[in-house]
Amino acid sequence: MSEFQLPDYIILTVYFGEYSSRIKRNIPNDTRRCLMGLGRAPSLPQKVNDKMAGEFIIPYEFSLVKGEHEGPKGMTKVAVGATTKYRYIGASDKLDQVTRAIYNVCNELKDSESLKWSTFEVYLARRVLVE
């Protein structure tokens, strides 16, 4: 068995609770701002790095998770969640604390009026092949 190697990335996927795209259409955009650390508070990367007293995660990529939704005109595609990839630049002995900080910050933010997250998942990813 090989020895443990640090992940290159921490991937966070959040899923939105019930929302109407007509009434709360800013939920996906506010989530993007929060997860990528853009503009308005709250900023998840900043909160995690502040809790850890250093820079441990850097936002890298963002995408919406699309799903089908029964609307008045039939099935439509709407954002049901979002995925963000963070570059992990911390030490190996801090990885567990950083993932715990992400978990705690997500729990704090998930009931925010502008976000409305129902659940979230945290993954560790390692690049295995580069050409």
C-alpha positions in Angstrom: 0.0 0.0 0.0 1.4 3.4 -0.9 1.8 6.2 1.6 -0.8 8.9 1.9 -0.3 11.9 -0.4 -1.9 15.3 0.0 -4.8 16.1 -2.2 -4.3 18.7 -4.9 -7.9 19.9 -4.5 -10.8 20.0 -2.1 -14.1 19.9 -3.9 -17.2 21.3 -2.3 -20.7 20.5 -3.7 -23.7 22.3 -2.2 -27.3 21.5 -3.1 -30.0 24.2 -3.0 -33.2 23.8 -1.0 -36.6 24.5 -2.6 -36.6 27.8 -4.5 -38.4 29.3 -7.4 -36.1 30.7 -10.1 -38.6 33.5 -10.5 -38.6 34.6 -6.9 -35.1 33.6 -5.7 -33.1 33.7 -8.9 -30.1 35.2 -7.1 -29.5 32.0 -5.1 -27.1 30.4 -7.7 -25.3 33.8 -8.2 -25.0 34.5 -4.5 -23.7 31.0 -4.0 -21.0 31.6 -6.7 -20.0 34.8 -5.0 -19.8 33.1 -1.6 -17.9 30.0 -2.7 -15.5 31.8 -5.0 -14.9 34.7 -2.6 -16.2 37.3 -5.0 -17.5 40.6 -3.7 -20.2 40.5 -1.1 -19.8 38.8 2.2 -20.0 36.0 3.3 -16.9 34.5 1.5 -16.4 30.8 2.3 -12.6 30.8 1.4 -12.0 33.9 3.5 -13.9 32.5 6.5 -12.1 29.1 6.3 -8.6 30.8 5.9 -9.5 33.2 8.8 -10.4 30.2 11.1 -7.2 28.5 10.2 -5.1 31.7 10.6 -3.4 31.3 7.2 -4.0 30.7 3.6 -5.0 27.0 3.0 -7.6 27.0 0.2 -7.7 29.1 -3.0 -10.8 29.1 -5.2 -10.0 27.4 -8.6 -13.2 26.5 -10.5 -17.0 26.8 -10.1 -19.9 25.2 -11.9 -23.6 24.8 -11.4 -25.2 21.4 -11.0 -28.3 21.3 -13.3 -31.4 19.2 -12.8 -34.8 18.8 -14.3 -37.7 20.6 -12.8 -41.4 20.3 -13.5 -42.6 23.8 -14.5 -45.8 25.2 -15.9 -44.6 24.7 -19.4 -43.2 21.1 -18.8 -39.7 20.0 -17.8 -37.0 22.6 -17.6 -33.4 22.6 -16.5 -32.6 24.6 -13.3 -29.7 24.9 -11.0 -30.1 22.4 -8.2 -26.6 23.0 -6.7 -23.1 24.1 -7.3 -19.6 22.6 -7.2 -16.4 24.5 -6.4 -12.9 23.2 -6.6 -10.3 24.7 -4.2 -6.6 24.3 -4.6 -5.2 23.0 -1.3 -1.9 24.6 -0.3 -1.6 23.6 3.3 0.5 21.2 5.2 -0.5 17.5 5.6 -1.0 17.9 9.4 -3.6 20.6 8.8 -5.8 18.8 6.2 -8.2 17.4 8.8 -8.6 20.8 10.5 -9.2 22.5 7.1 -11.9 20.1 6.1 -13.5 20.5 9.5 -13.4 24.3 9.1 -15.1 24.0 5.7 -17.8 21.8 7.2 -18.3 24.3 10.1 -18.5 27.3 7.8 -20.9 25.5 5.4 -23.1 24.8 8.4 -23.1 28.4 9.4 -23.9 29.6 5.9 -26.4 27.1 4.7 -29.4 28.7 6.3 -28.5 32.2 5.1 -31.5 33.9 3.4 -29.5 34.5 0.2 -28.1 31.0 -0.1 -30.7 28.4 0.9 -28.5 25.3 0.8 -30.1 22.1 1.9 -27.0 19.8 2.0 -23.3 19.8 1.1 -20.5 17.3 0.4 -16.7 17.7 0.7 -14.4 15.6 -1.4 -10.6 15.3 -1.6 -9.1 15.0 -5.1 -5.6 14.1 -6.3 -4.4 14.6 -9.9 -3.0 11.2 -11.0 -2.0 11.9 -14.6 -0.6 15.0 -16.3 0.5 15.2 -20.0 
